Amino acid sequence: MENISVKYFTKAEFNTEEPYRLLFQLRNNRFKYNQIFTTLSENASDVGFKGFGRMFKAFTEERADKGVVIDNITKFEGQEMELKTGEWIADDFGVRRCNDRNGEDIACVHPIMPVERLVNIDTGIEKLKIAFRKGNTWRKEIYDRRTLASANNILDLANNGVAVTSENSRYLVRYIHDIENLNYDIIPQKSSVGRLGWINDGFSPYIKDLIFDGENNFKKIFNAIKTKGSFDEWLKVARDVRATNSPARIVLAASFASVLVKVLGKLNFMVHLWGSTETGKTLSLFLASSVWANPGEDGFIQTFNGTQVGIELLEGFLNNLPLIMDEFQLVKDKKMFENTVYMICEGIGRLRGKKTGGLQDTPTWKNCTLTSGESPITNNSSGGGAVNRIIEMECKTKLFHNAPEVADIVRRNYGHAGKAFVLLLNNDFAKSMAMKLYKEFYDSLRGDSTEKQTMAAAMILTADTLATKWIFTDDNPLKVEDIEQYLHSKESVDVCARGYEYLKDMLAVNQYKFFEPGKAPISEYWGTVSGGKINIIKSIYEKICNEGGYDPKAIASWMKQRSYTETSEDREYKRVSINGSKKWCVCIKETR
């Protein structure tokens, strides 16, 4: 552009339009604009005119009211689209605008612009994908509108490398707001999701053009769910495992079954491998993980080294895919972990309030959780609900004949089977076939096992039958007897029945602490033996139950209902004369 001659204005002339019109005409030529702006600012200062910047801003606003558009555009090298910026100058030197103090408001010292608007298909919440460049590399990050709308919250962008401080944060907020509204029809809008699993008529992450907008903590797991390597190589290994009676094949089938839980409308369940080291428990989880994702170091397999809140958030994110956790021995308080088992199998997180009032979104999920460790999750004192929800399999021998080869192959080949399975399942005919198979297996399994155990086993058998037909084509599905041996019986699930057996064991070991009426008691006694009954002093009975992890009142009621005890009419206990005084006792019939 040719040189422009700029006259020297008097103080009075700065109250006319002439100097501002000259500057306004150069608004799209940043270099000449800055030259003339500096010259006129110095001129105004020399003649004692204050407020040059304020007057120019008023002039531009007046032109905007008259339909004279300030048509600045983004001029970033390597930008993926050109956006209108209004009064903002946006080029490789950053983003700024003129202010009324003869200076500039700097929003950012490097290129930055919104490039995509994301609408979450679960919540309807909008987010913006922001592109920014420092040096020669463009980066993109997704942010909540709440973050981008506040001068304080937008400082979080600094964590990703955006040059925002408390000094320029309010200008950056204004710039992003302005540029989005000026280009609402230009900035593309896409659907997004913050979780995995079934979504309307599709399955995340296999829905085309669906973008992940969830927590950065989960991005690593999301990105691990992909296909890699040879499907045939993976199939060969999986078929070899399926040809054995190893519990690993049940874990493999349970991985497929996870996506059936919602389709069939059934309850969540857990499958747990336990036993000594070097049996192949972790490798079994690797194989199950490779159905969907990279089983290596990318984070799909978790450990028990975390909190209940962390597990809750992971379950909500995975949603219908299996949560896979290794190393149960890392759990310090195994009794308290029962609460986590209930939460996992109920499929809903804890209700929490917001600092600003109201309730946070509560995570929900419908899936299977696969775990392993050196010991069972449940024990004799575990609640019946916890025992009922877990299929536990002890690994007494090695689960794989060629463990190193299996590990190597599933690390290099993964993700094909799960994707194919859900794509083949995602139609009405396949879903009705799954429901029919489930009912057949459920009826075949109904026997001594509980309803919840039967339900879980039927889902595993259904998934394995479908996978045999669609994926493995080896005519070698799991049979009812393959899994039936691992199911808990109704009696073993009943915590009161287990508590009663524990009580009888304790009485047998300590029978010398009971004496017959009329005989001298020993120094420490628990009660008497008379008339075919064992009379245990109530406080002693409660101590025995509590030390074993059982509820004494529940067991006393359970025994009364089955006429295992003699009681007062309205109580679970009976007053018995012991050593000259009446005491409340639990009176167990010896024949029981």
C-alpha positions in Angstrom: 0.0 0.0 0.0 1.3 3.4 -0.9 2.3 5.9 1.8 -0.4 8.0 3.2 0.2 11.6 4.1 -1.1 12.5 7.5 -1.8 16.1 8.4 -1.0 17.5 11.8 -4.4 18.1 13.5 -5.2 20.8 16.0 -6.9 20.2 19.3 -10.1 21.5 17.9 -9.9 19.2 14.9 -9.8 16.2 17.2 -13.4 17.0 18.0 -14.3 16.5 14.3 -14.6 13.2 12.4 -11.7 13.8 10.1 -8.8 12.1 12.1 -11.0 9.2 13.0 -12.3 8.6 9.5 -8.8 8.4 8.3 -7.9 5.7 10.9 -11.2 3.8 10.3 -10.4 3.4 6.6 -7.2 1.5 7.5 -8.9 -0.9 10.0 -8.2 -4.0 7.8 -4.5 -3.1 7.2 -2.9 -3.8 10.5 0.5 -2.4 9.7 -0.7 0.9 8.3 -3.3 1.1 11.0 -0.7 0.8 13.8 1.5 3.4 12.1 -1.3 6.0 11.8 -2.8 5.2 15.2 0.6 5.9 16.8 1.1 9.1 14.8 -2.4 10.4 15.6 -2.0 9.4 19.3 1.2 11.4 19.5 -0.4 14.3 17.7 -3.3 14.4 20.1 -0.9 14.3 23.1 1.2 17.1 21.7 -1.8 19.5 21.3 -3.2 18.5 24.7 -6.2 16.5 23.5 -7.1 13.7 25.9 -9.3 10.8 25.1 -8.3 10.0 21.5 -8.8 6.3 21.9 -12.2 6.8 23.5 -13.3 9.1 20.7 -12.2 6.6 18.0 -14.1 3.8 19.8 -17.2 5.9 19.8 -16.7 6.7 16.1 -16.4 2.9 15.2 -19.5 2.1 17.3 -21.5 4.8 15.5 -20.4 3.3 12.2 -21.6 -0.1 13.3 -25.0 1.4 14.3 -25.2 2.8 10.8 -24.5 -0.6 9.2 -20.8 0.0 8.5 -19.4 -3.3 9.5 -15.9 -3.7 10.9 -15.0 -6.8 8.8 -11.8 -8.0 10.4 -11.1 -11.7 9.8 -8.7 -14.3 11.3 -5.4 -14.3 9.5 -3.6 -17.1 11.3 -1.1 -19.2 9.3 -2.4 -22.8 9.1 -5.9 -22.0 10.3 -8.6 -24.5 9.3 -11.2 -21.9 8.5 -11.5 -18.1 8.2 -13.7 -16.4 10.8 -15.0 -12.9 11.1 -13.6 -11.2 14.2 -15.4 -7.8 14.3 -13.3 -5.3 16.2 -10.7 -7.8 17.0 -7.4 -8.0 15.1 -6.5 -11.7 14.9 -3.2 -12.6 13.1 0.0 -14.4 13.8 1.0 -11.8 16.4 -2.0 -12.7 18.5 -5.5 -11.2 19.2 -6.1 -7.6 20.2 -8.4 -4.6 19.7 -8.2 -0.8 20.2 -9.3 0.6 23.5 -10.3 4.2 24.5 -7.0 4.7 26.4 -4.9 5.1 23.2 -3.8 1.5 23.5 -4.8 -2.1 22.9 -6.7 -4.8 24.8 -4.7 -7.9 24.2 -6.8 -11.1 24.4 -3.9 -13.5 23.6 -0.4 -13.2 22.3 -0.7 -16.2 19.9 -3.3 -17.5 17.5 -6.5 -18.9 19.1 -10.0 -19.5 17.7 -13.0 -21.7 18.2 -13.3 -24.4 15.5 -16.1 -26.7 16.5 -19.3 -26.6 18.6 -20.1 -29.9 20.4 -23.5 -30.9 21.7 -23.6 -33.9 24.0 -26.3 -36.3 22.9 -26.9 -37.5 26.5 -27.2 -34.1 28.2 -27.6 -31.5 25.5 -24.8 -29.5 27.1 -22.7 -27.5 24.6 -18.9 -27.3 24.6 -16.4 -25.6 22.3 -13.3 -27.0 20.7 -10.6 -24.4 20.8 -7.7 -24.5 18.4 -4.5 -22.6 19.3 -1.0 -22.3 18.0 2.3 -21.7 19.8 5.2 -21.9 17.5 4.4 -24.0 14.4 2.1 -26.5 15.9 -1.7 -26.2 16.2 -3.4 -27.9 19.2 -7.0 -28.5 20.0 -8.8 -28.9 23.3 -12.4 -29.1 24.3 -13.8 -26.9 27.1 -17.0 -26.4 28.9 -18.9 -23.1 28.2 -18.7 -22.4 31.9 -14.9 -22.4 31.7 -14.9 -20.1 28.6 -17.5 -17.7 30.0 -15.7 -16.6 33.2 -12.5 -14.6 33.5 -11.5 -16.8 36.5 -12.4 -20.1 35.0 -10.8 -19.4 31.7 -7.4 -19.4 33.5 -7.7 -23.3 33.3 -6.7 -23.0 29.7 -3.2 -22.2 30.9 -2.9 -25.8 31.9 -3.0 -26.8 28.3 -0.5 -24.1 27.2 -2.8 -21.2 26.3 -1.1 -17.9 27.2 -3.9 -16.6 29.5 -3.3 -14.8 32.8 -5.3 -12.7 35.2 -4.3 -9.7 33.1 -5.8 -10.7 29.8 -8.4 -13.3 30.8 -11.4 -11.0 30.5 -10.4 -10.0 27.0 -10.0 -13.6 26.0 -13.5 -14.4 27.3 -14.9 -11.5 25.3 -13.0 -12.4 22.1 -14.2 -16.0 22.2 -17.7 -14.9 22.9 -17.7 -12.4 20.0 -16.0 -14.6 17.4 -18.4 -17.5 18.1 -21.5 -15.3 17.8 -20.2 -13.6 14.6 -19.7 -17.0 13.0 -22.4 -19.1 14.5 -23.4 -20.5 11.1 -19.8 -21.0 10.0 -18.5 -22.9 13.0 -19.5 -26.6 12.5 -21.7 -28.3 15.1 -21.2 -32.0 15.9 -22.6 -34.5 18.3 -20.4 -35.5 21.2 -20.4 -38.0 24.1 -18.6 -38.3 27.4 -19.0 -42.1 27.8 -18.9 -45.4 26.1 -21.6 -47.9 25.4 -25.1 -48.0 23.9 -26.4 -44.6 22.7 -29.7 -44.5 20.9 -29.2 -46.8 17.9 -25.5 -47.0 18.1 -22.6 -47.9 20.3 -19.8 -45.5 21.4 -17.1 -45.3 20.2 -18.1 -46.9 17.0 -20.6 -44.2 15.9 -19.3 -42.3 12.9 -18.4 -38.6 13.5 -19.2 -38.9 17.2 -16.6 -36.9 19.2 -15.5 -37.6 22.7 -16.0 -34.6 25.0 -15.5 -36.2 28.4 -13.0 -35.8 31.1 -9.3 -35.7 30.1 -8.7 -38.4 32.6 -10.7 -40.8 30.5 -9.3 -39.8 27.1 -6.5 -42.4 27.4 -9.0 -45.2 27.9 -11.3 -43.9 25.1 -8.4 -43.8 22.7 -7.3 -47.3 23.7 -10.6 -48.7 22.3 -9.6 -49.3 18.7 -8.7 -52.1 16.3 -5.1 -53.0 15.6 -3.2 -55.9 14.0 -4.7 -59.0 12.6 -8.1 -60.3 13.5 -7.1 -63.8 12.4 -4.1 -63.9 14.7 -6.3 -62.9 17.6 -8.9 -65.5 16.7 -6.4 -68.3 16.6 -5.3 -67.6 20.2 -8.9 -67.2 21.4 -10.0 -70.4 19.8 -7.2 -72.3 21.4 -8.3 -71.0 24.8 -11.9 -71.9 24.1 -10.9 -75.5 23.3 -9.9 -76.0 26.9 -11.9 -76.1 30.2 -9.9 -73.2 31.6 -11.8 -70.5 33.6 -10.2 -68.1 31.2 -12.8 -68.9 28.6 -15.6 -68.0 31.0 -13.9 -64.6 31.6 -13.6 -64.2 27.8 -17.3 -64.9 27.4 -18.1 -62.5 30.2 -16.3 -59.7 28.4 -18.8 -60.1 25.5 -21.7 -60.5 28.0 -21.1 -57.0 29.4 -22.8 -55.4 26.4 -25.8 -57.7 26.8 -26.7 -56.5 30.3 -28.6 -53.4 29.0 -29.9 -55.2 25.9 -31.5 -57.9 28.1 -32.5 -55.5 30.8 -30.8 -57.6 33.6 -28.7 -56.9 36.7 -25.0 -56.1 36.7 -22.7 -58.8 37.9 -19.0 -59.6 38.6 -16.6 -62.4 37.6 -13.6 -62.9 39.8 -10.5 -65.1 39.3 -8.5 -65.9 42.3 -5.6 -68.2 43.2 -1.8 -68.2 43.6 0.6 -66.3 41.4 1.8 -67.5 38.0 -1.5 -69.2 37.1 -2.4 -66.7 34.4 -5.1 -64.7 36.1 -3.8 -61.3 34.7 -3.3 -62.8 31.3 -7.0 -63.9 31.3 -7.9 -60.3 31.9 -5.6 -59.2 29.1 -7.4 -61.6 26.7 -10.8 -60.3 27.9 -9.6 -56.7 27.5 -8.3 -57.4 24.0 -11.9 -58.0 22.8 -12.4 -54.3 22.9 -9.1 -52.4 23.4 -5.4 -52.3 23.8 -4.7 -54.5 26.8 -1.2 -53.1 27.3 -0.1 -49.9 29.0 -2.9 -47.6 27.7 -5.0 -47.8 30.8 -8.0 -50.1 29.9 -7.1 -52.5 32.6 -7.2 -50.9 36.0 -5.9 -52.1 39.4 -7.7 -52.0 42.8 -5.3 -49.2 43.9 -8.0 -46.6 44.0 -11.1 -45.2 45.8 -14.7 -46.1 45.6 -15.3 -42.7 44.0 -12.7 -43.5 41.3 -14.4 -46.9 40.6 -17.8 -45.2 40.4 -16.6 -42.7 37.8 -14.9 -45.4 35.8 -18.0 -47.5 35.7 -20.1 -44.5 34.6 -17.6 -43.8 31.8 -17.3 -47.4 30.6 -21.1 -47.7 31.0 -21.7 -50.9 29.0 -18.2 -52.1 28.4 -16.6 -54.2 31.1 -14.6 -52.6 33.9 -11.5 -54.8 34.3 -9.5 -54.6 37.5 -6.4 -56.7 38.6 -4.6 -57.2 41.9 -7.5 -57.5 44.5 -4.8 -57.9 47.2 -4.2 -54.2 47.0 -7.6 -53.6 48.8 -6.7 -52.9 52.4 -10.1 -53.1 54.0 -11.7 -56.1 52.2 -14.8 -56.1 54.5 -15.5 -52.5 53.5 -15.0 -53.4 49.9 -18.4 -55.1 50.1 -20.0 -51.7 49.9 -18.1 -51.2 46.6 -19.4 -54.5 45.3 -23.0 -53.4 46.1 -22.4 -50.1 44.2 -20.9 -51.8 41.2 -23.7 -54.3 40.9 -26.5 -51.8 41.6 -25.2 -49.7 38.7 -25.6 -46.3 40.2 -23.2 -43.9 41.9 -23.6 -42.0 45.1 -26.0 -39.0 45.3 -24.0 -35.8 45.8 -24.9 -32.1 46.0 -23.4 -29.2 44.1 -21.6 -26.4 45.8 -24.0 -24.0 44.0 -27.1 -26.0 45.0 -29.0 -28.8 43.5 -27.6 -32.3 42.7 -24.7 -33.4 40.6 -25.3 -35.8 37.8 -25.3 -39.3 39.2 -23.3 -41.9 37.1 -25.2 -45.0 36.1 -24.0 -48.1 34.2 -25.2 -51.5 33.0 -22.2 -53.9 32.5 -20.1 -56.7 33.9 -17.0 -56.2 36.0 -14.1 -58.6 35.6 -11.5 -58.9 38.4 -8.6 -61.0 39.7 -6.6 -61.4 42.8 -4.8 -63.9 45.1 -7.9 -64.4 47.3 -11.7 -64.5 46.9 -13.6 -61.2 47.2 -16.1 -62.8 49.5 -15.6 -64.8 52.7 -17.7 -66.6 55.3 -18.9 -63.4 56.9 -19.7 -61.6 53.6 -23.2 -60.4 53.2 -25.5 -62.5 51.1 -25.9 -59.7 48.6 -22.2 -59.5 47.9 -21.8 -63.3 47.5 -24.9 -63.4 45.3 -23.5 -60.9 42.8 -20.1 -62.4 42.1 -19.2 -65.6 40.2 -15.8 -66.6 41.8 -13.5 -69.1 40.2 -10.4 -70.5 41.8 -7.4 -71.0 39.6 -5.8 -74.2 40.8 -3.6 -74.9 37.8 -2.1 -72.8 35.0 -4.8 -71.3 32.7 -2.6 -71.2 29.6 -0.2 -73.7 28.1 1.8 -71.0 26.2 1.3 -67.8 28.2 4.2 -65.8 26.8 2.9 -66.4 23.2 -0.7 -65.5 24.1 0.5 -62.3 25.8 2.6 -61.2 22.8 -0.2 -61.9 20.3 -3.0 -60.0 22.2 -0.7 -57.0 22.8 -0.3 -56.7 19.0 -3.8 -57.7 17.9 -6.9 -56.4 19.5 -10.2 -54.6 19.3 -11.7 -56.5 16.3 -14.0 -58.9 18.1 -15.8 -56.5 20.3 -16.5 -54.1 17.5 -17.9 -56.9 15.2 -20.0 -58.3 18.1 -21.9 -55.0 18.8 -22.4 -54.2 15.2 -23.9 -57.6 14.6 -26.0 -57.3 17.8 -27.4 -53.9 17.0 -30.6 -54.9 15.3 -34.0 -56.1 16.4 -33.6 -59.7 15.1 -30.2 -60.2 16.9 -31.6 -58.7 20.2 -34.6 -61.0 20.1 -32.3 -64.0 19.4 -30.3 -63.0 22.5 -33.4 -62.8 24.6 -34.6 -66.2 23.5 -31.2 -67.8 24.2 -31.1 -66.1 27.6 -34.5 -67.5 28.6 -33.4 -71.0 27.5 -30.2 -70.9 29.5 -31.9 -69.4 32.5 -34.5 -72.2 32.6 -31.7 -74.8 32.2 -29.7 -73.3 35.1 -32.6 -73.0 37.6 -31.8 -75.4 40.4 -29.9 -74.9 43.6 -28.2 -71.6 42.6 -29.8 -68.3 43.4 -31.7 -66.1 40.9 -28.9 -63.5 40.6 -26.2 -66.2 40.1 -28.4 -67.9 37.5 -29.1 -64.6 35.7 -25.4 -63.8 35.4 -24.5 -67.3 34.2 -27.3 -67.2 31.6 -26.0 -63.9 30.2 -22.4 -65.3 29.9 -23.7 -68.4 28.1 -25.9 -66.3 25.8 -23.0 -64.1 24.9 -20.7 -67.1 24.3 -23.3 -68.7 22.0 -23.7 -65.6 20.0 -19.9 -65.1 19.8 -19.5 -68.7 18.7 -21.9 -68.0 15.8 -20.7 -64.6 14.8 -17.1 -64.4 15.8 -15.3 -67.7 16.4 -17.3 -70.0 14.1 -15.7 -73.0 15.9 -18.9 -74.8 17.0 -17.6 -74.9 20.6 -19.8 -72.8 22.8 -19.8 -73.0 26.6 -22.3 -75.5 28.1 -24.4 -75.2 31.2 -22.2 -77.7 33.1 -19.1 -75.6 32.3 -20.2 -72.7 34.4 -22.7 -74.3 36.8 -19.9 -75.7 39.0 -18.8 -72.1 39.9 -22.3 -70.8 41.0 -23.1 -70.3 44.7 -26.0 -72.4 46.1 -28.9 -70.7 47.8 -27.7 -72.0 51.2 -24.1 -70.7 50.7 -25.4 -67.2 49.8 -27.6 -67.1 52.9 -25.4 -65.1 55.4 -27.5 -66.3 58.3 -27.0 -69.9 57.4 -23.3 -69.3 57.2 -23.4 -67.5 60.5 -25.2 -70.4 62.1 -22.6 -72.9 60.9 -19.9 -70.5 62.3 -21.7 -70.4 65.6 -21.9 -74.3 65.8 -18.2 -74.5 65.1 -17.3 -72.1 67.9 -19.5 -74.0 70.3 -17.9 -77.3 69.4 -14.4 -75.9 69.9 -15.4 -74.4 73.3 -17.7 -77.1 74.6 -15.7 -77.2 77.9 -17.0 -73.7 78.7 -20.6 -75.1 79.3 -21.6 -76.9 82.5 -24.6 -78.9 83.6 -27.0 -77.3 86.1 -26.2 -78.4 89.7 -22.5 -78.9 88.9 -19.8 -76.4 89.9 -19.1 -74.0 86.9 -15.6 -73.5 85.6 -13.9 -70.1 86.2 -14.9 -68.9 82.7 -18.2 -70.2 81.3 -20.4 -69.4 78.4 -23.6 -71.1 79.6 -25.1 -74.4 80.4 -26.1 -77.7 78.7 -29.4 -79.2 79.8 -32.4 -80.9 78.5 -31.0 -81.3 75.0 -30.3 -77.6 74.7 -27.2 -75.4 74.7 -27.9 -72.2 76.6 -25.5 -69.5 75.6 -25.5 -66.3 77.6 -26.8 -63.5 75.4 -23.7 -61.2 75.8 -21.4 -64.1 75.0 -23.5 -65.1 71.9 -23.4 -61.5 70.6 -19.6 -61.3 71.1 -19.1 -64.5 69.1 -21.2 -63.3 66.2 -19.7 -59.9 66.1 -16.1 -61.3 66.1 -17.1 -63.5 63.2 -18.6 -60.6 61.3 -22.2 -61.7 61.6 -25.3 -59.8 62.9 -26.4 -61.6 66.1 -30.0 -60.3 65.9 -30.4 -61.5 62.3 -29.0 -65.0 63.1 -31.2 -65.3 66.3 -34.3 -64.4 64.3 -33.3 -66.8 61.5 -32.8 -69.7 64.0 -36.2 -68.9 65.7 -38.0 -69.0 62.3 -36.6 -72.5 61.7 -37.4 -73.7 65.3 -33.7 -74.2 65.9 -34.0 -72.5 69.3 -36.4 -72.3 72.2 -37.5 -68.7 72.8 -39.9 -66.5 74.7 -43.0 -65.9 72.7 -42.1 -62.3 71.6 -38.3 -62.5 71.6 -35.4 -64.5 70.1 -34.1 -65.2 73.6 -35.2 -67.0 76.8 -34.5 -66.5 80.4 -32.5 -69.4 81.9 -31.2 -69.9 85.5 -27.4 -70.1 85.4 -25.4 -70.3 88.6 -28.2 -69.1 90.7 -29.4 -66.1 88.6 -31.7 -65.7 85.7 -30.0 -64.7 82.4 -31.1 -64.0 78.9 -29.8 -66.8 76.7 -29.9 -68.2 73.2 -31.2 -71.7 73.7 -30.1 -73.9 70.7 -31.5 -77.4 70.4 -28.6 -79.8 70.4 -30.2 -82.0 67.7 -29.6 -79.1 65.2 
